[in-house]
Amino acid sequence: MSLYDIPLQTLSGAETSLGAYKGKAVLLVNVASKCGLTPQYEGLENLQKRYASRGFTVLGVPCNQFGGQEPGTAEEIETFCSTTYGVTFPMLDKLEVNGENQHPLYAELTATPDAEGAAGDVQWNFEKFLVTPEGTIAARFRPQTLPESDEVVTAIESQLSA
């Protein structure tokens, strides 16, 4: 099964998959509204605005597995993101990224090693996975790596057409 075939739901409850983004570079990020890293939403939205016209999207994946830092309902999450950070990028429904109820998407993503060669569980909120326009995993960035860091921007730009 390819990443494109894994069933997902949007934050509003509509059925979707990464297949909806075929041909685009996608930065998947497990997000949380009450985390010390939550200000990364600003950088993620900046990336969305900067590269959307070139075949790129951020895809937010709310997750409540780290310190209960995403306790809200879909409506509360959507309101928080749009009013606090002006988020325009798509958001999925809350998923579990680790553990026995790990979503199949994250079972695939977490098999990818980071720059130091470490694969395995997501470490915390705001871990980032870059998926190529062809649906393969190009890079993994740990939570402390800022969205607009040189390494993330370079990786995104390498996946975009001119």
N, C-alpha and C positions, 0 to 999 in steps of 0.2 A: 504494500500500500504506500502510495506517495503522500507527501505532506498535503498535497492538494485534495486528497480524497478523505481526509479525516473530518468527520462531521463536527461542526461548531455552532454556537448560537451567538448572535449579537447581544449587546447589553439590553436591547429592546425586546429580545426574545425571538427574533427571526432566525430561521435556519440559514446557515452559511457554511463556507469552508475556505481554506486558503486558495482554492481554485478560483474564487471570486477575484483574486489578486494576481492571477497568472499573467506573466509579462511585466510585473512590477517588482521592484526590490521592496522587501517588507522588513521593518525593524520591529520584531515582537518584543514587548516589554511587560513583565508582570508588575503591575502598579498597585499602589495603596495610597489612600487619602490621608492617613494619620501617621506617616512615617517621617523620620528625619530626612529621608531622601526625596520626599514628595515634591520639593521645589524642582526636581528634575523634569517635572511636567513642562516647565517653561522651556527648557532646552529641547525637549521632544517636540513641542509645538513649533519652535523655531525651525527644526529640521523639516517638519511637515510643510511649513510655508515655503521654505527655501527650495525643496526638492520635489514637491508634489507634481509640478508641471513637467518634470523629467522622468516620470514613471516610478515614483517612490511613495510609500506610505508608512507611517508609524501605525502599529496595531496594538492598542492597550489591552492588557489581560488582567483585570482585577483579581487579586488573590488575598485571602484572609489568613493564610497559613503562618505568617511571620508576626508574632506578637499581637494577633487580632487587629491588625492595623487597617483592615478594609472591611469594617463590620456592616456597612450600609447596604440598603436595598439598591437595586439597579437605578431607580429614580434618584436616590440620594447621591449615588456615585456620579451619575450624569450631571446633576445640578452642580455638585461640587466642582467637577472638572471644567464645566463650561463657565461658571461664574467666577471661579478663583483663578483659573489659568487660561481661559479662552480656548479650551481644547476643541479642535475641529476634526482631529483624526478619529477613525473608527475605534470602537471599543467592543470587546467580546464580553460575554457573560462571565461571572466569577468562575474560576477554575482552580483545581488543586494541581500544583506544579510538582509536588514531591509526595512520597508516601504511597500507601496501598491504594488510595483513590486517585493516584496521579492520572491526569487526563492523557489519553493516547498522544496528543500533540506534544506534550512535554516529555513523554517517554522517548519520543524521537529526538526532540531538541536537546535533551540533557545527555544524550550519547555523544554529543559534539564537544570536543575539548576546547578550552579557552586558549589564550596565547601562551600560557605556561604549560599546556599539554594536559590540564586536569579536566576530565569530564565528570559526570555525576550530578548529584542534586543541585538545584538552584540554591544559592547561598542566602539570599535575602530579597526583599523587594527591589525592583528596578534592575534586575538582570536582563541583559539584552541579547537577542539572537537575530542576526541578519540573514534573511532568506533571499536567494538570488531570484531574478525574474523567471528562471527555469524551475524553481521550486526546490533547490538544494540549499543546505545550510552553509553559508560562507564564513561566518565568524560568530564568536560568542564573547560577550563583554560582561565582566562581573559588575555588581551593583555600584561600586565606588567609581567606576569609569563614567564620566559625565557624558551626556548625549552629544554635546558639541566638541568633545575632545578631538584632537587630531586623528587618533587612531580610528574612532568611529566615523568621522567625516571622510577620511581617506577610504575606508572600507565601503561606505555607501557610494561615494563617487566612482569607485571601481566597478560598481554594478549598474551604473546609469549610462544611457546613451547621451551623446553630446548635446 
